[in-house]
Amino acid sequence: MIQHLDDRLREEARRYRLVFACPDCASFDPAEPDRDGVAPAGGAPRCSLGFPIAPHLSQDLEGRDEIVFCKAFELR
């Protein structure tokens, strides 16, 4: 779902601590290196459900006109 961003939504997102980006999702695999310094599955961050992460990766609301919400988002 694509949502237009305006000043009101930015303020409400800050006030109510809206989370919507991949790093806050239970299905996000950041592919951080393990104790031996080896990252799983090639090391690239990914969605375990196979959805593209590029439209949902940034948590920053400044300097953008819209938010793209993922239909499979599940809070960690």
Buried (B, 14 or more C-beta within 10 A) or exposed (E): EEEEBEEEBBEEBEEEEBEBBBBBBEBBBEBEEEEEEEEEEEEEBBBEEEBEBEBBEBEEBEEEEEBBEBEEBEEE
